[in-house]
């Protein structure tokens, strides 16, 4: 049972010693060649995987760079919109209060600007820790680019229609309500 096929063939006289060595040598070469090709295929597979990972990493870096450039461009557009369209002389005697990130803030405005703010003709936007007044149409453009910059933009009463089920629809809310 422990005898190999070659040994059994030699004992039976079908194969001599020279043929057995030749067959064993060929089998050894074949196995060695197979291992070399397997190793080469494995190396090629690893190289392809590494190349694919490197390409994926490069794509991810490029995507991040594009997103950063887009954010920077949007921030520049918002800054330009605010700086070119802001109300320059808005300092007045009346404090106008508004909420910014759950904190009540105030700016001092004139009576005319207060009315325009309450009617939705002006909006309050934030630029580098400063609050600026801009027209509502500009605030909409800013909102499209970066919603976080628009702090207060009241909708005008002409644009909004009352809810049919509202039980307080008959009661008018004053525009100059102070809180």
C-alpha positions as a Markdown table, in Angstrom:
| # | Residue | x | y | z |
|---|---|---|---|---|
| 1 | Unk | 0.0 | 0.0 | 0.0 |
| 2 | Unk | 2.8 | 2.4 | 0.8 |
| 3 | Unk | 4.5 | 1.9 | -2.6 |
| 4 | Unk | 4.0 | 4.6 | -5.2 |
| 5 | Unk | 2.8 | 3.9 | -8.6 |
| 6 | Unk | 6.3 | 4.1 | -10.1 |
| 7 | Unk | 7.6 | 1.6 | -7.6 |
| 8 | Unk | 4.8 | -0.8 | -8.4 |
| 9 | Unk | 5.4 | -0.3 | -12.2 |
| 10 | Unk | 9.1 | -0.9 | -11.6 |
| 11 | Unk | 8.5 | -4.1 | -9.7 |
| 12 | Unk | 6.2 | -5.4 | -12.4 |
| 13 | Unk | 8.8 | -4.6 | -15.0 |
| 14 | Unk | 6.8 | -2.2 | -17.1 |
| 15 | Unk | 9.1 | 0.8 | -16.3 |
| 16 | Unk | 12.8 | 0.9 | -15.8 |
| 17 | Unk | 14.8 | 3.2 | -13.4 |
| 18 | Unk | 15.7 | 5.7 | -16.1 |
| 19 | Unk | 12.2 | 6.2 | -17.3 |
| 20 | Unk | 11.0 | 6.6 | -13.6 |
| 21 | Unk | 13.6 | 9.3 | -12.9 |
| 22 | Unk | 12.7 | 11.1 | -16.2 |
| 23 | Unk | 9.0 | 11.0 | -15.4 |
| 24 | Unk | 9.7 | 12.2 | -11.8 |
| 25 | Unk | 11.9 | 15.0 | -13.1 |
| 26 | Unk | 9.3 | 16.1 | -15.6 |
| 27 | Unk | 6.6 | 16.1 | -12.9 |
| 28 | Unk | 8.9 | 18.1 | -10.6 |
| 29 | Unk | 9.5 | 20.7 | -13.4 |
| 30 | Unk | 5.8 | 20.8 | -14.2 |
| 31 | Unk | 4.9 | 21.5 | -10.5 |
| 32 | Unk | 7.6 | 24.1 | -10.2 |
| 33 | Unk | 6.5 | 25.8 | -13.3 |
| 34 | Unk | 2.9 | 25.8 | -12.0 |
| 35 | Unk | 4.0 | 27.3 | -8.7 |
| 36 | Unk | 5.9 | 30.0 | -10.6 |
| 37 | Unk | 2.9 | 30.9 | -12.7 |
| 38 | Unk | 0.6 | 30.9 | -9.7 |
| 39 | Unk | 3.0 | 33.2 | -7.9 |
| 40 | Unk | 3.2 | 35.4 | -10.9 |
| 41 | Unk | -0.6 | 35.5 | -11.3 |
| 42 | Unk | -0.9 | 36.2 | -7.6 |
| 43 | Unk | 1.6 | 39.0 | -7.9 |
| 44 | Unk | -0.2 | 40.5 | -10.9 |
| 45 | Unk | -3.5 | 40.3 | -9.0 |
| 46 | Unk | -2.0 | 42.1 | -6.1 |
| 47 | Unk | -0.5 | 44.7 | -8.4 |
| 48 | Unk | -3.9 | 45.2 | -10.0 |
| 49 | Unk | -5.6 | 45.6 | -6.7 |
| 50 | Unk | -3.0 | 48.0 | -5.4 |
| 51 | Unk | -3.3 | 50.0 | -8.6 |
| 52 | Unk | -7.2 | 50.1 | -8.3 |
| 53 | Unk | -6.9 | 51.2 | -4.7 |
| 54 | Unk | -4.5 | 53.9 | -5.7 |
| 55 | Unk | -6.8 | 55.1 | -8.5 |
| 56 | Unk | -9.8 | 55.1 | -6.1 |
| 57 | Unk | -7.8 | 57.1 | -3.5 |
| 58 | Unk | -6.8 | 59.6 | -6.2 |
| 59 | Unk | -10.4 | 59.9 | -7.3 |
| 60 | Unk | -11.5 | 60.5 | -3.7 |
| 61 | Unk | -8.9 | 63.2 | -3.3 |
| 62 | Unk | -9.9 | 64.9 | -6.5 |
| 63 | Unk | -13.6 | 64.8 | -5.4 |
| 64 | Unk | -12.7 | 66.4 | -2.1 |
| 65 | Unk | -10.6 | 69.1 | -3.8 |
| 66 | Unk | -13.4 | 69.9 | -6.2 |
| 67 | Unk | -15.9 | 70.1 | -3.3 |
| 68 | Unk | -13.6 | 72.4 | -1.4 |
| 69 | Unk | -13.1 | 74.6 | -4.5 |
| 70 | Unk | -16.9 | 74.8 | -5.0 |
| 71 | Unk | -17.5 | 75.7 | -1.4 |
| 72 | Unk | -14.8 | 78.4 | -1.7 |
| 73 | Unk | -16.4 | 79.8 | -4.9 |
| 74 | Unk | -19.9 | 79.8 | -3.3 |
| 75 | Unk | -18.5 | 81.6 | -0.2 |
| 76 | Unk | -16.9 | 84.2 | -2.5 |
| 77 | Unk | -20.2 | 84.7 | -4.4 |
| 78 | Unk | -22.1 | 85.1 | -1.2 |
| 79 | Unk | -19.6 | 87.6 | 0.1 |
| 80 | Unk | -19.7 | 89.6 | -3.1 |
| 81 | Unk | -23.5 | 89.6 | -3.1 |
| 82 | Unk | -23.7 | 90.9 | 0.4 |
| 83 | Unk | -21.0 | 93.5 | 0.0 |
| 84 | Unk | -22.4 | 94.9 | -3.2 |
| 85 | Unk | -26.0 | 95.0 | -2.1 |
| 86 | Unk | -25.9 | 95.8 | 1.6 |
| 87 | Unk | -27.7 | 98.8 | 3.1 |
| 88 | Unk | -24.7 | 100.9 | 4.1 |
| 89 | Unk | -26.3 | 103.4 | 6.5 |
| 90 | Unk | -28.7 | 101.3 | 8.6 |
| 91 | Unk | -27.8 | 102.6 | 12.1 |
| 92 | Unk | -30.8 | 104.1 | 13.9 |
| 93 | Unk | -32.5 | 104.4 | 17.2 |
| 94 | Unk | -34.9 | 101.5 | 17.1 |
| 95 | Unk | -33.6 | 98.1 | 18.2 |
| 96 | Unk | -34.7 | 95.3 | 15.9 |
| 97 | Unk | -34.6 | 91.9 | 17.5 |
| 98 | Unk | -34.2 | 88.6 | 15.7 |
| 99 | Unk | -33.1 | 85.0 | 16.4 |
| 100 | Unk | -29.7 | 83.7 | 15.3 |
| 101 | Unk | -29.0 | 80.0 | 16.3 |
| 102 | Unk | -31.5 | 80.1 | 19.2 |
| 103 | Unk | -30.0 | 83.4 | 20.5 |
| 104 | Unk | -31.8 | 86.6 | 20.4 |
| 105 | Unk | -29.7 | 89.3 | 18.7 |
| 106 | Unk | -30.5 | 92.9 | 17.9 |
| 107 | Unk | -29.4 | 95.6 | 15.5 |
| 108 | Unk | -30.4 | 99.2 | 15.6 |
| 109 | Unk | -32.3 | 100.4 | 12.5 |
| 110 | Unk | -34.3 | 103.4 | 11.4 |
| 111 | Unk | -38.1 | 103.4 | 11.4 |
| 112 | Unk | -38.2 | 103.1 | 7.6 |
| 113 | Unk | -35.8 | 100.1 | 7.7 |
| 114 | Unk | -37.8 | 98.5 | 10.5 |
| 115 | Unk | -41.0 | 98.7 | 8.3 |
| 116 | Unk | -39.2 | 97.2 | 5.3 |
| 117 | Unk | -37.8 | 94.4 | 7.5 |
| 118 | Unk | -41.2 | 93.5 | 8.9 |
| 119 | Unk | -42.9 | 93.6 | 5.4 |
| 120 | Unk | -40.3 | 91.4 | 3.9 |
| 121 | Unk | -38.6 | 93.9 | 1.6 |
| 122 | Unk | -35.3 | 93.6 | 3.5 |
| 123 | Unk | -33.5 | 90.7 | 5.0 |
| 124 | Unk | -30.8 | 90.2 | 7.6 |
| 125 | Unk | -27.8 | 88.2 | 6.5 |
| 126 | Unk | -24.6 | 87.2 | 8.3 |
| 127 | Unk | -21.2 | 87.8 | 6.9 |
| 128 | Unk | -18.1 | 87.1 | 9.1 |
| 129 | Unk | -19.8 | 87.6 | 12.4 |
| 130 | Unk | -21.5 | 90.9 | 11.2 |
| 131 | Unk | -25.2 | 91.3 | 10.4 |
| 132 | Unk | -26.0 | 93.2 | 7.2 |
| 133 | Unk | -29.3 | 94.4 | 5.7 |
| 134 | Unk | -29.9 | 93.4 | 2.1 |
| 135 | Unk | -32.9 | 93.5 | -0.2 |
| 136 | Unk | -35.1 | 90.4 | -0.1 |
| 137 | Unk | -34.4 | 89.5 | -3.8 |
| 138 | Unk | -30.6 | 89.4 | -3.0 |
| 139 | Unk | -31.4 | 87.3 | 0.2 |
| 140 | Unk | -33.1 | 84.8 | -2.0 |
| 141 | Unk | -30.0 | 84.5 | -4.2 |
| 142 | Unk | -27.9 | 84.1 | -1.1 |
| 143 | Unk | -30.2 | 81.5 | 0.2 |
| 144 | Unk | -29.8 | 79.4 | -3.0 |
| 145 | Unk | -26.1 | 79.4 | -2.5 |
| 146 | Unk | -25.8 | 79.2 | 1.3 |
| 147 | Unk | -28.9 | 79.0 | 3.5 |
| 148 | Unk | -26.9 | 79.5 | 6.7 |
| 149 | Unk | -26.0 | 83.1 | 5.8 |
| 150 | Unk | -29.6 | 84.2 | 5.7 |
| 151 | Unk | -30.7 | 84.9 | 9.2 |
| 152 | Unk | -34.1 | 86.6 | 8.7 |
| 153 | Unk | -36.1 | 87.0 | 5.6 |
| 154 | Unk | -39.8 | 87.7 | 6.3 |
| 155 | Unk | -42.2 | 86.8 | 3.6 |
| 156 | Unk | -44.4 | 89.6 | 2.4 |
| 157 | Unk | -48.1 | 89.4 | 3.1 |
| 158 | Unk | -49.0 | 89.7 | -0.6 |
| 159 | Unk | -47.1 | 86.5 | -1.4 |
| 160 | Unk | -48.5 | 84.4 | 1.4 |
| 161 | Unk | -52.2 | 83.5 | 1.4 |
| 162 | Unk | -53.9 | 82.7 | 4.6 |
| 163 | Unk | -54.7 | 79.1 | 5.6 |
| 164 | Unk | -58.4 | 78.3 | 5.2 |
| 165 | Unk | -58.6 | 76.4 | 8.5 |
| 166 | Unk | -56.8 | 79.1 | 10.5 |
| 167 | Unk | -59.2 | 80.2 | 13.3 |
| 168 | Unk | -57.2 | 83.4 | 13.7 |
| 169 | Unk | -57.3 | 84.5 | 10.1 |
| 170 | Unk | -59.6 | 87.4 | 10.9 |
| 171 | Unk | -57.2 | 88.9 | 13.4 |
| 172 | Unk | -54.5 | 91.1 | 11.9 |
| 173 | Unk | -51.0 | 91.0 | 13.4 |
| 174 | Unk | -49.4 | 94.4 | 13.5 |
| 175 | Unk | -46.2 | 94.9 | 11.4 |
| 176 | Unk | -44.4 | 96.9 | 14.1 |
| 177 | Unk | -44.9 | 94.4 | 16.9 |
| 178 | Unk | -42.0 | 94.7 | 19.3 |
| 179 | Unk | -40.8 | 91.8 | 21.6 |
